[in-house]
Amino acid sequence: MIKFVYQNKPKGTGDAVLKCKKFIKSKYFLMLLPDDLIIKKNCSNEIIRLHKKTKGSVIATKKVNRKTVSRWGILSIKNKKKGYFEIKDVVEKPTIKHAPSNFAIIGRYILPSSIFGEIKKLKPGQGKEIHITDAIRSLIKKESKFYGSIFTGKYLDCGTLRGYINSGIEVYKGIK
């Protein structure tokens, strides 16, 4: 069963997630952002496996060129383990100078239902939007465990017109 929730005005990812609260019945939920396509390997399965292993929240990530960090939410990491790491902090679209790393957040998350309470407390941030990264940051500061892993599928960025067109071509090649 699929249910739709509408965001009448673009108020950010946090606002969109908050609108889904009444449909979330478990302690954790999977969130997928539609402008990040991952093909050739199921990223959702990868982060679900990591969630089962760590019993914590998970964010898919990839390394990006340092010059492009201001396009992404960026992770600060600690406690590297084989195949994954603990997340120390998250920053929404930092400047190159203030980016703690070049580990970018990709639109695949396993989030705790406790995030709804954090979103409710947020004031609009960068771009006058409610950012999910600000709620995640708040939970991390409250000692919630968040983990990251670099996914193994092929990333297609549909967040720009050029990326959207190139993604369509790439997907088409794969189904030919």
Backbone as JSON Lines, residues from 0, in Angstrom:
{"i":0,"aa":"M","n":[0.84,-1.17,0.0],"ca":[0.0,0.0,0.0],"c":[0.89,1.24,0.0]}
{"i":1,"aa":"I","n":[0.59,2.18,-0.85],"ca":[1.33,3.43,-0.93],"c":[0.41,4.57,-0.5]}
{"i":2,"aa":"K","n":[0.93,5.42,0.37],"ca":[0.18,6.6,0.81],"c":[1.0,7.82,0.44]}
{"i":3,"aa":"F","n":[0.33,8.87,0.01],"ca":[0.99,10.1,-0.38],"c":[0.75,11.18,0.64]}
{"i":4,"aa":"V","n":[1.78,11.97,0.87],"ca":[1.69,13.13,1.74],"c":[2.18,14.3,0.91]}
{"i":5,"aa":"Y","n":[1.46,15.39,0.95],"ca":[1.82,16.55,0.14],"c":[2.41,17.66,0.98]}
{"i":6,"aa":"Q","n":[3.4,18.28,0.42],"ca":[4.04,19.44,1.02],"c":[3.58,20.62,0.15]}
{"i":7,"aa":"N","n":[2.67,21.43,0.64],"ca":[2.1,22.51,-0.17],"c":[3.13,23.56,-0.58]}
{"i":8,"aa":"K","n":[4.14,23.75,0.25],"ca":[5.22,24.68,-0.06],"c":[6.54,23.96,0.22]}
{"i":9,"aa":"P","n":[7.56,24.23,-0.58],"ca":[8.86,23.57,-0.33],"c":[9.54,24.14,0.92]}
{"i":10,"aa":"K","n":[9.31,23.49,2.05],"ca":[9.86,23.97,3.32],"c":[11.03,23.11,3.81]}
{"i":11,"aa":"G","n":[11.53,22.23,2.97],"ca":[12.69,21.42,3.34],"c":[12.35,19.97,3.63]}
{"i":12,"aa":"T","n":[13.4,19.18,3.67],"ca":[13.25,17.73,3.88],"c":[12.68,17.42,5.25]}
{"i":13,"aa":"G","n":[13.09,18.17,6.26],"ca":[12.57,17.95,7.61],"c":[11.07,18.13,7.67]}
{"i":14,"aa":"D","n":[10.57,19.17,7.02],"ca":[9.13,19.42,6.97],"c":[8.41,18.27,6.26]}
{"i":15,"aa":"A","n":[8.98,17.8,5.16],"ca":[8.36,16.69,4.42],"c":[8.29,15.43,5.28]}
{"i":16,"aa":"V","n":[9.36,15.14,6.01],"ca":[9.39,13.96,6.88],"c":[8.35,14.11,7.99]}
{"i":17,"aa":"L","n":[8.26,15.27,8.58],"ca":[7.31,15.51,9.67],"c":[5.87,15.24,9.21]}
{"i":18,"aa":"K","n":[5.56,15.54,7.97],"ca":[4.21,15.29,7.43],"c":[3.88,13.79,7.37]}
{"i":19,"aa":"C","n":[4.9,12.94,7.45],"ca":[4.69,11.49,7.38],"c":[4.53,10.85,8.76]}
{"i":20,"aa":"K","n":[4.68,11.61,9.81],"ca":[4.7,11.08,11.18],"c":[3.56,10.12,11.48]}
{"i":21,"aa":"K","n":[2.35,10.44,11.09],"ca":[1.2,9.6,11.45],"c":[1.25,8.21,10.79]}
{"i":22,"aa":"F","n":[2.09,8.04,9.77],"ca":[2.18,6.76,9.08],"c":[3.31,5.87,9.61]}
{"i":23,"aa":"I","n":[4.19,6.43,10.43],"ca":[5.33,5.68,10.94],"c":[4.93,5.02,12.26]}
{"i":24,"aa":"K","n":[4.97,3.7,12.27],"ca":[4.53,2.95,13.45],"c":[5.66,2.21,14.16]}
{"i":25,"aa":"S","n":[6.84,2.21,13.58],"ca":[7.94,1.46,14.19],"c":[9.02,2.39,14.73]}
{"i":26,"aa":"K","n":[10.0,1.81,15.41],"ca":[11.07,2.59,16.04],"c":[12.0,3.23,14.99]}
{"i":27,"aa":"Y","n":[12.14,2.58,13.84],"ca":[12.99,3.09,12.75],"c":[12.2,3.04,11.44]}
{"i":28,"aa":"F","n":[12.6,3.89,10.49],"ca":[11.98,3.86,9.17],"c":[13.02,4.18,8.11]}
{"i":29,"aa":"L","n":[12.76,3.7,6.91],"ca":[13.63,3.92,5.76],"c":[13.15,5.14,4.99]}
{"i":30,"aa":"M","n":[14.04,6.06,4.69],"ca":[13.7,7.24,3.9],"c":[14.58,7.26,2.65]}
{"i":31,"aa":"L","n":[13.93,7.42,1.48],"ca":[14.65,7.49,0.21],"c":[14.3,8.8,-0.47]}
{"i":32,"aa":"L","n":[15.3,9.55,-0.87],"ca":[15.07,10.8,-1.58],"c":[15.06,10.51,-3.09]}
{"i":33,"aa":"P","n":[14.05,11.01,-3.79],"ca":[13.86,10.63,-5.19],"c":[14.85,11.23,-6.18]}
{"i":34,"aa":"D","n":[15.59,12.26,-5.79],"ca":[16.52,12.83,-6.76],"c":[17.9,12.18,-6.73]}
{"i":35,"aa":"D","n":[18.08,11.19,-5.86],"ca":[19.3,10.39,-5.82],"c":[18.95,8.98,-6.27]}
{"i":36,"aa":"L","n":[19.35,8.61,-7.47],"ca":[19.12,7.24,-7.96],"c":[20.38,6.43,-7.74]}
{"i":37,"aa":"I","n":[20.19,5.21,-7.31],"ca":[21.32,4.3,-7.15],"c":[20.95,3.02,-7.89]}
{"i":38,"aa":"I","n":[21.77,2.69,-8.88],"ca":[21.47,1.52,-9.71],"c":[22.59,0.49,-9.59]}
{"i":39,"aa":"K","n":[22.34,-0.69,-10.08],"ca":[23.27,-1.81,-10.17],"c":[23.51,-2.53,-8.85]}
{"i":40,"aa":"K","n":[23.09,-1.96,-7.74],"ca":[23.2,-2.62,-6.43],"c":[22.15,-1.96,-5.54]}
{"i":41,"aa":"N","n":[21.44,-2.74,-4.75],"ca":[20.36,-2.2,-3.93],"c":[20.93,-1.57,-2.66]}
{"i":42,"aa":"C","n":[21.05,-0.27,-2.68],"ca":[21.59,0.49,-1.55],"c":[20.72,0.32,-0.3]}
{"i":43,"aa":"S","n":[19.41,0.27,-0.49],"ca":[18.5,0.12,0.66],"c":[18.8,-1.17,1.4]}
{"i":44,"aa":"N","n":[19.02,-2.26,0.67],"ca":[19.38,-3.53,1.32],"c":[20.68,-3.41,2.09]}
{"i":45,"aa":"E","n":[21.63,-2.68,1.52],"ca":[22.92,-2.5,2.2],"c":[22.75,-1.78,3.54]}
{"i":46,"aa":"I","n":[21.97,-0.7,3.55],"ca":[21.84,0.04,4.81],"c":[20.93,-0.7,5.8]}
{"i":47,"aa":"I","n":[20.0,-1.49,5.32],"ca":[19.18,-2.3,6.23],"c":[20.07,-3.34,6.92]}
{"i":48,"aa":"R","n":[20.99,-3.96,6.17],"ca":[21.92,-4.92,6.78],"c":[22.77,-4.24,7.85]}
{"i":49,"aa":"L","n":[23.26,-3.02,7.54],"ca":[24.08,-2.31,8.53],"c":[23.25,-1.92,9.75]}
{"i":50,"aa":"H","n":[22.01,-1.54,9.54],"ca":[21.12,-1.22,10.67],"c":[20.95,-2.44,11.57]}
{"i":51,"aa":"K","n":[20.73,-3.6,10.97],"ca":[20.56,-4.82,11.76],"c":[21.83,-5.16,12.54]}
{"i":52,"aa":"K","n":[22.98,-4.87,11.95],"ca":[24.26,-5.14,12.6],"c":[24.53,-4.17,13.75]}
{"i":53,"aa":"T","n":[24.25,-2.88,13.54],"ca":[24.61,-1.86,14.52],"c":[23.47,-1.51,15.49]}
{"i":54,"aa":"K","n":[22.25,-1.83,15.11],"ca":[21.06,-1.46,15.89],"c":[20.89,0.06,15.99]}
{"i":55,"aa":"G","n":[21.48,0.8,15.04],"ca":[21.39,2.25,15.05],"c":[20.87,2.79,13.74]}
{"i":56,"aa":"S","n":[20.86,4.09,13.64],"ca":[20.45,4.77,12.42],"c":[21.58,4.71,11.4]}
{"i":57,"aa":"V","n":[21.22,4.77,10.12],"ca":[22.23,4.62,9.06],"c":[22.0,5.67,7.98]}
{"i":58,"aa":"I","n":[23.09,6.19,7.45],"ca":[23.05,7.13,6.34],"c":[23.98,6.61,5.25]}
{"i":59,"aa":"A","n":[23.47,6.5,4.03],"ca":[24.32,6.13,2.9],"c":[25.18,7.32,2.53]}
{"i":60,"aa":"T","n":[26.4,7.04,2.12],"ca":[27.32,8.13,1.78],"c":[28.2,7.75,0.61]}
{"i":61,"aa":"K","n":[28.82,8.77,0.06],"ca":[29.84,8.57,-0.97],"c":[30.85,9.69,-0.86]}
{"i":62,"aa":"K","n":[32.06,9.42,-1.31],"ca":[33.08,10.46,-1.33],"c":[32.83,11.32,-2.55]}
{"i":63,"aa":"V","n":[32.92,12.63,-2.35],"ca":[32.74,13.58,-3.46],"c":[33.99,14.44,-3.57]}
{"i":64,"aa":"N","n":[34.13,15.09,-4.71],"ca":[35.22,16.01,-4.91],"c":[35.08,17.15,-3.9]}
{"i":65,"aa":"R","n":[36.15,17.47,-3.24],"ca":[36.13,18.51,-2.19],"c":[35.56,19.83,-2.7]}
{"i":66,"aa":"K","n":[35.74,20.12,-3.98],"ca":[35.24,21.37,-4.55],"c":[33.72,21.4,-4.61]}
{"i":67,"aa":"T","n":[33.05,20.25,-4.48],"ca":[31.59,20.2,-4.6],"c":[30.87,20.01,-3.27]}
{"i":68,"aa":"V","n":[31.57,20.07,-2.15],"ca":[30.94,19.78,-0.85],"c":[29.76,20.7,-0.53]}
{"i":69,"aa":"S","n":[29.75,21.9,-1.08],"ca":[28.65,22.83,-0.76],"c":[27.32,22.42,-1.4]}
{"i":70,"aa":"R","n":[27.31,21.39,-2.21],"ca":[26.07,20.86,-2.8],"c":[25.42,19.81,-1.91]}
{"i":71,"aa":"W","n":[26.12,19.34,-0.89],"ca":[25.71,18.16,-0.13],"c":[25.61,18.42,1.36]}
{"i":72,"aa":"G","n":[24.92,17.5,2.04],"ca":[25.09,17.37,3.47],"c":[26.38,16.59,3.64]}
{"i":73,"aa":"I","n":[27.24,17.0,4.56],"ca":[28.56,16.37,4.72],"c":[28.7,15.8,6.13]}
{"i":74,"aa":"L","n":[29.32,14.62,6.2],"ca":[29.51,13.92,7.47],"c":[30.89,14.17,8.06]}
{"i":75,"aa":"S","n":[30.94,14.17,9.37],"ca":[32.18,14.11,10.11],"c":[32.18,12.71,10.72]}
{"i":76,"aa":"I","n":[33.27,11.97,10.57],"ca":[33.24,10.57,10.98],"c":[34.21,10.28,12.12]}
{"i":77,"aa":"K","n":[33.91,9.18,12.83],"ca":[34.79,8.67,13.88],"c":[34.63,7.16,13.9]}
{"i":78,"aa":"N","n":[35.52,6.5,14.6],"ca":[35.44,5.05,14.8],"c":[35.21,4.27,13.51]}
{"i":79,"aa":"K","n":[36.16,4.38,12.59],"ca":[36.06,3.6,11.35],"c":[36.16,2.12,11.68]}
{"i":80,"aa":"K","n":[35.28,1.36,11.07],"ca":[35.3,-0.09,11.21],"c":[35.37,-0.65,9.8]}
{"i":81,"aa":"K","n":[35.43,-1.96,9.69],"ca":[35.49,-2.56,8.36],"c":[34.14,-2.38,7.66]}
{"i":82,"aa":"G","n":[34.11,-1.56,6.61],"ca":[32.92,-1.38,5.81],"c":[31.95,-0.29,6.28]}
{"i":83,"aa":"Y","n":[32.2,0.29,7.44],"ca":[31.31,1.36,7.92],"c":[32.02,2.19,8.98]}
{"i":84,"aa":"F","n":[31.35,3.24,9.45],"ca":[31.94,4.12,10.46],"c":[30.82,4.76,11.26]}
{"i":85,"aa":"E","n":[31.18,5.26,12.43],"ca":[30.22,6.02,13.23],"c":[30.27,7.48,12.79]}
{"i":86,"aa":"I","n":[29.12,8.13,12.78],"ca":[29.04,9.52,12.37],"c":[29.14,10.41,13.6]}
{"i":87,"aa":"K","n":[30.05,11.35,13.55],"ca":[30.29,12.27,14.66],"c":[29.42,13.52,14.55]}
{"i":88,"aa":"D","n":[29.17,13.96,13.3],"ca":[28.39,15.18,13.08],"c":[27.95,15.22,11.62]}
{"i":89,"aa":"V","n":[26.97,16.07,11.32],"ca":[26.52,16.32,9.96],"c":[26.37,17.83,9.77]}
{"i":90,"aa":"V","n":[26.69,18.3,8.58],"ca":[26.59,19.72,8.26],"c":[25.9,19.83,6.91]}
{"i":91,"aa":"E","n":[24.87,20.69,6.84],"ca":[24.14,20.88,5.58],"c":[24.86,21.88,4.69]}
{"i":92,"aa":"K","n":[25.29,21.42,3.54],"ca":[25.89,22.26,2.49],"c":[26.94,23.26,3.02]}
{"i":93,"aa":"P","n":[28.0,22.74,3.61],"ca":[29.04,23.64,4.15],"c":[29.88,24.26,3.03]}
{"i":94,"aa":"T","n":[30.56,25.33,3.34],"ca":[31.54,25.88,2.41],"c":[32.72,24.91,2.37]}
{"i":95,"aa":"I","n":[33.53,25.02,1.35],"ca":[34.72,24.15,1.25],"c":[35.57,24.29,2.51]}
{"i":96,"aa":"K","n":[35.72,25.51,2.96],"ca":[36.54,25.81,4.14],"c":[36.0,25.14,5.41]}
{"i":97,"aa":"H","n":[34.67,25.04,5.55],"ca":[34.08,24.51,6.77],"c":[33.62,23.05,6.68]}
{"i":98,"aa":"A","n":[33.88,22.4,5.57],"ca":[33.47,21.0,5.41],"c":[34.37,20.09,6.26]}
{"i":99,"aa":"P","n":[33.78,19.27,7.12],"ca":[34.6,18.4,7.97],"c":[35.21,17.21,7.23]}
{"i":100,"aa":"S","n":[34.72,16.94,6.01],"ca":[35.24,15.83,5.21],"c":[34.7,15.99,3.79]}
{"i":101,"aa":"N","n":[34.89,14.97,3.0],"ca":[34.26,14.94,1.68],"c":[33.34,13.72,1.57]}
{"i":102,"aa":"F","n":[32.8,13.28,2.71],"ca":[31.82,12.2,2.76],"c":[30.43,12.84,2.65]}
{"i":103,"aa":"A","n":[29.8,12.7,1.5],"ca":[28.5,13.32,1.25],"c":[27.36,12.39,1.62]}
{"i":104,"aa":"I","n":[26.3,12.98,2.14],"ca":[25.08,12.23,2.44],"c":[24.32,12.0,1.14]}
{"i":105,"aa":"I","n":[23.97,10.76,0.92],"ca":[23.17,10.38,-0.25],"c":[21.77,10.05,0.28]}
{"i":106,"aa":"G","n":[20.75,10.3,-0.5],"ca":[19.37,10.23,-0.03],"c":[18.84,8.86,0.33]}
{"i":107,"aa":"R","n":[19.53,8.14,1.16],"ca":[19.08,6.86,1.71],"c":[19.41,6.87,3.19]}
{"i":108,"aa":"Y","n":[18.36,6.77,4.02],"ca":[18.53,6.85,5.46],"c":[17.69,5.79,6.16]}
{"i":109,"aa":"I","n":[18.16,5.33,7.29],"ca":[17.3,4.64,8.26],"c":[17.32,5.55,9.48]}
{"i":110,"aa":"L","n":[16.17,6.12,9.77],"ca":[16.05,7.12,10.82],"c":[15.2,6.6,11.98]}
{"i":111,"aa":"P","n":[15.48,7.08,13.19],"ca":[14.65,6.69,14.33],"c":[13.38,7.55,14.36]}
{"i":112,"aa":"S","n":[12.3,6.99,14.86],"ca":[11.06,7.77,14.95],"c":[11.22,8.96,15.91]}
{"i":113,"aa":"S","n":[12.24,8.93,16.76],"ca":[12.5,10.06,17.66],"c":[12.88,11.32,16.89]}
{"i":114,"aa":"I","n":[13.18,11.19,15.62],"ca":[13.55,12.36,14.81],"c":[12.39,13.35,14.69]}
{"i":115,"aa":"F","n":[11.16,12.85,14.78],"ca":[10.01,13.75,14.65],"c":[10.01,14.82,15.74]}
{"i":116,"aa":"G","n":[10.35,14.44,16.95],"ca":[10.42,15.41,18.05],"c":[11.49,16.46,17.81]}
{"i":117,"aa":"E","n":[12.61,16.04,17.23],"ca":[13.69,16.99,16.94],"c":[13.28,17.94,15.81]}
{"i":118,"aa":"I","n":[12.6,17.43,14.8],"ca":[12.17,18.28,13.68],"c":[11.21,19.36,14.19]}
{"i":119,"aa":"K","n":[10.3,18.98,15.07],"ca":[9.33,19.95,15.6],"c":[10.0,21.14,16.29]}
{"i":120,"aa":"K","n":[11.19,20.92,16.85],"ca":[11.9,21.97,17.58],"c":[12.69,22.9,16.65]}
{"i":121,"aa":"L","n":[12.88,22.51,15.41],"ca":[13.76,23.26,14.51],"c":[13.13,24.54,13.99]}
{"i":122,"aa":"K","n":[13.98,25.51,13.82],"ca":[13.63,26.75,13.13],"c":[14.21,26.63,11.72]}
{"i":123,"aa":"P","n":[13.61,27.29,10.74],"ca":[14.19,27.22,9.39],"c":[15.65,27.64,9.38]}
{"i":124,"aa":"G","n":[16.44,26.89,8.62],"ca":[17.88,27.17,8.52],"c":[18.23,27.71,7.15]}
{"i":125,"aa":"Q","n":[19.34,27.21,6.62],"ca":[19.83,27.64,5.31],"c":[18.73,27.55,4.27]}
{"i":126,"aa":"G","n":[18.55,28.6,3.49],"ca":[17.51,28.62,2.46],"c":[16.11,28.71,3.02]}
{"i":127,"aa":"K","n":[15.99,29.05,4.32],"ca":[14.69,29.15,5.02],"c":[13.93,27.82,4.99]}
{"i":128,"aa":"E","n":[14.68,26.72,5.05],"ca":[14.07,25.39,5.05],"c":[14.37,24.68,6.35]}
{"i":129,"aa":"I","n":[13.54,23.68,6.65],"ca":[13.77,22.79,7.79],"c":[14.57,21.61,7.24]}
{"i":130,"aa":"H","n":[15.82,21.47,7.68],"ca":[16.71,20.44,7.15],"c":[16.73,19.21,8.04]}
{"i":131,"aa":"I","n":[16.61,18.05,7.42],"ca":[16.68,16.79,8.16],"c":[18.05,16.66,8.82]}
{"i":132,"aa":"T","n":[19.09,17.22,8.19],"ca":[20.43,17.13,8.77],"c":[20.5,17.85,10.12]}
{"i":133,"aa":"D","n":[19.76,18.92,10.29],"ca":[19.76,19.62,11.58],"c":[19.13,18.76,12.68]}
{"i":134,"aa":"A","n":[18.09,18.01,12.33],"ca":[17.46,17.1,13.3],"c":[18.4,15.93,13.61]}
{"i":135,"aa":"I","n":[19.08,15.42,12.6],"ca":[20.05,14.34,12.81],"c":[21.18,14.83,13.71]}
{"i":136,"aa":"R","n":[21.67,16.02,13.44],"ca":[22.73,16.61,14.25],"c":[22.31,16.7,15.72]}
{"i":137,"aa":"S","n":[21.09,17.12,15.94],"ca":[20.56,17.23,17.3],"c":[20.53,15.87,17.99]}
{"i":138,"aa":"L","n":[20.1,14.84,17.28],"ca":[20.07,13.49,17.86],"c":[21.48,12.98,18.16]}
{"i":139,"aa":"I","n":[22.42,13.25,17.27],"ca":[23.81,12.81,17.5],"c":[24.35,13.47,18.77]}
{"i":140,"aa":"K","n":[24.05,14.75,18.95],"ca":[24.52,15.45,20.15],"c":[23.88,14.88,21.42]}
{"i":141,"aa":"K","n":[22.72,14.25,21.27],"ca":[22.04,13.61,22.41],"c":[22.47,12.14,22.54]}
{"i":142,"aa":"E","n":[23.57,11.79,21.89],"ca":[24.16,10.45,21.99],"c":[23.46,9.36,21.19]}
{"i":143,"aa":"S","n":[22.58,9.71,20.28],"ca":[22.01,8.7,19.38],"c":[23.11,8.24,18.42]}
{"i":144,"aa":"K","n":[23.15,6.96,18.15],"ca":[24.17,6.41,17.26],"c":[23.7,6.46,15.82]}
{"i":145,"aa":"F","n":[24.51,7.07,14.98],"ca":[24.29,7.11,13.54],"c":[25.53,6.52,12.88]}
{"i":146,"aa":"Y","n":[25.31,5.68,11.89],"ca":[26.4,5.04,11.18],"c":[26.31,5.36,9.7]}
{"i":147,"aa":"G","n":[27.45,5.31,9.05],"ca":[27.49,5.55,7.62],"c":[28.26,4.45,6.92]}
{"i":148,"aa":"S","n":[27.94,4.27,5.67],"ca":[28.72,3.35,4.84],"c":[28.69,3.88,3.42]}
{"i":149,"aa":"I","n":[29.79,3.64,2.73],"ca":[29.86,4.03,1.33],"c":[29.18,2.91,0.55]}
{"i":150,"aa":"F","n":[28.09,3.24,-0.12],"ca":[27.32,2.22,-0.83],"c":[28.09,1.76,-2.07]}
{"i":151,"aa":"T","n":[27.7,0.61,-2.59],"ca":[28.45,0.03,-3.7],"c":[27.76,0.14,-5.05]}
{"i":152,"aa":"G","n":[26.55,0.66,-5.11],"ca":[25.86,0.83,-6.39],"c":[26.4,2.02,-7.16]}
{"i":153,"aa":"K","n":[25.82,2.27,-8.31],"ca":[26.21,3.43,-9.13],"c":[25.24,4.57,-8.85]}
{"i":154,"aa":"Y","n":[25.8,5.72,-8.5],"ca":[25.02,6.89,-8.12],"c":[24.69,7.73,-9.35]}
{"i":155,"aa":"L","n":[23.42,8.11,-9.47],"ca":[22.97,9.01,-10.52],"c":[22.29,10.2,-9.85]}
{"i":156,"aa":"D","n":[22.8,11.4,-10.11],"ca":[22.29,12.61,-9.49],"c":[21.21,13.23,-10.37]}
{"i":157,"aa":"C","n":[19.97,13.21,-9.9],"ca":[18.86,13.8,-10.65],"c":[18.51,15.19,-10.11]}
{"i":158,"aa":"G","n":[19.35,15.76,-9.29],"ca":[19.06,17.03,-8.65],"c":[19.32,18.26,-9.51]}
{"i":159,"aa":"T","n":[19.91,18.07,-10.68],"ca":[20.1,19.17,-11.62],"c":[19.51,18.73,-12.96]}
{"i":160,"aa":"L","n":[19.24,19.67,-13.83],"ca":[18.69,19.33,-15.14],"c":[19.65,18.43,-15.92]}
{"i":161,"aa":"R","n":[20.91,18.78,-15.92],"ca":[21.91,17.95,-16.61],"c":[21.98,16.55,-16.0]}
{"i":162,"aa":"G","n":[22.0,16.48,-14.68],"ca":[22.04,15.19,-14.01],"c":[20.81,14.36,-14.3]}
{"i":163,"aa":"Y","n":[19.65,14.99,-14.34],"ca":[18.4,14.31,-14.63],"c":[18.42,13.71,-16.04]}
{"i":164,"aa":"I","n":[18.86,14.5,-17.0],"ca":[18.94,14.02,-18.38],"c":[19.95,12.87,-18.5]}
{"i":165,"aa":"N","n":[21.14,13.06,-17.91],"ca":[22.16,12.0,-17.97],"c":[21.7,10.73,-17.25]}
{"i":166,"aa":"S","n":[20.96,10.89,-16.17],"ca":[20.43,9.73,-15.45],"c":[19.45,8.96,-16.32]}
{"i":167,"aa":"G","n":[18.58,9.69,-17.01],"ca":[17.63,9.04,-17.91],"c":[18.34,8.24,-18.99]}
{"i":168,"aa":"I","n":[19.4,8.8,-19.55],"ca":[20.18,8.11,-20.57],"c":[20.83,6.85,-19.98]}
{"i":169,"aa":"E","n":[21.4,6.98,-18.79],"ca":[22.06,5.86,-18.12],"c":[21.08,4.72,-17.82]}
{"i":170,"aa":"V","n":[19.91,5.08,-17.31],"ca":[18.88,4.06,-17.01],"c":[18.42,3.4,-18.3]}
{"i":171,"aa":"Y","n":[18.23,4.19,-19.33],"ca":[17.81,3.65,-20.63],"c":[18.83,2.65,-21.17]}
{"i":172,"aa":"K","n":[20.12,2.97,-21.06],"ca":[21.17,2.05,-21.5],"c":[21.07,0.71,-20.75]}
{"i":173,"aa":"G","n":[20.74,0.79,-19.47],"ca":[20.65,-0.41,-18.65],"c":[19.47,-1.31,-18.96]}
{"i":174,"aa":"I","n":[18.42,-0.76,-19.58],"ca":[17.24,-1.6,-19.87],"c":[17.18,-2.02,-21.35]}
{"i":175,"aa":"K","n":[18.1,-1.54,-22.14],"ca":[18.14,-1.91,-23.56],"c":[18.48,-3.36,-23.75]}
